[in-house]
Amino acid sequence: MKILVRDLTGELCMTYEGGETLLGRIREGLALSEPVEVNFAGTRIHMSPYFNASIVALLADHTLDQIRVRVTIHNLPEQAVKTLKRCLEVGVEHYSKPEVRERMQQILDAHAAA
């Protein structure tokens, strides 16, 4: 499956909601056991909420190695690659270590209560 991000969520890859839209399409391809090609050609701004809701969220059901084998990313600018890598590093910690996940939830709950 080939996904042109610009056609799916526009040229600004900034919002969590936009990332969730991309996540849905990626999951469709993975469910069909197809390799998924995500093409960022024509996109301009790339922020961590978008990546967290799309690529990083795949870690809930797949290992990083599985994602690397089944999902390829094209035409992502160098700075955005750095942002995605950092998001994935944090995501691996979050999804692979229950104690990190629990602590993060405690922080979020305390923040929401304040």
PAMIKOL-58250 format. One record per residue (C-alpha): residue in three letters; x negated, y, z. Coordinates in steps of 0.25 Angstrom, whole numbers, plus 2048, in hexadecimal, padded with zeros to 3 digits. Layout:
N
ALAXYZ ...
REM end
This chain:
114
MET800800800 LYS7FB80E7FC ILE7FF81A805 LEU7FD828800 VAL7FE83080D ARG80083D806 ASP80D837800 LEU81183180D THR80F83C817 GLY809848810 GLU7FC84E80F LEU7FB85181E CYS7F8845826 MET7FB84B834 THR80784683B TYR80A83A843 GLU81783883B GLY80F83982E GLY80682E833 GLU812825837 THR817826829 LEU809822824 LEU80981782E GLY816811829 ARG81181081B ILE80480981F ARG80C7FF828 GLU8157FC81C GLY8097F8814 LEU8027F081F ALA8107E9821 LEU80F7E5813 SER8017E0815 GLU7FC7EA80B PRO7EF7F280C VAL7F380080E GLU7EC80C808 VAL7EE81980E ASN7EA825805 PHE7E883380B ALA7E683A7FE GLY7ED8477FD THR7EE84980C ARG7E7855814 ILE7E8854823 HIS7E684882B MET7E984883A SER7E883D845 PRO7F783C848 TYR7F983883A PHE7EE82D83A ASN7F3828848 ALA801826843 SER7FC81F837 ILE7EF818836 VAL7EC817845 ALA7FA812848 LEU7F7806840 LEU7EE80184B ALA7FB7FD853 ASP7FC7F184A HIS7EF7F0843 THR7E07F0847 LEU7D77FA841 ASP7D07F0838 GLN7DE7EB833 ILE7E17FA82F ARG7D47FC829 VAL7D67F0820 ARG7E47F281C VAL7E580181C THR7DC80A813 ILE7DC819813 HIS7D8822807 ASN7D5830805 LEU7D4834814 PRO7CB840816 GLU7BF83E81E GLN7C484782A ALA7D183F82A VAL7C983282A LYS7C2836836 THR7D083A83D LEU7D582C839 LYS7C982583E ARG7CA82C84C CYS7D982984C LEU7D681A849 GLU7CC81A854 VAL7D581F85F GLY7E0816859 VAL7D880A85A GLU7D680D869 HIS7E581086B TYR7EA803864 SER7DF7F9869 LYS7DE7FD878 PRO7EB7FD880 GLU7E480588B VAL7E2811881 ARG7F081087C GLU7F681088A ARG7ED81C88F MET7F1824882 GLN800821885 GLN7FE826893 ILE7F883388E LEU803835884 ASP80E83288F ALA80783C898 HIS80684688D ALA81584488A ALA819845898 ALA81285389A 
REM end
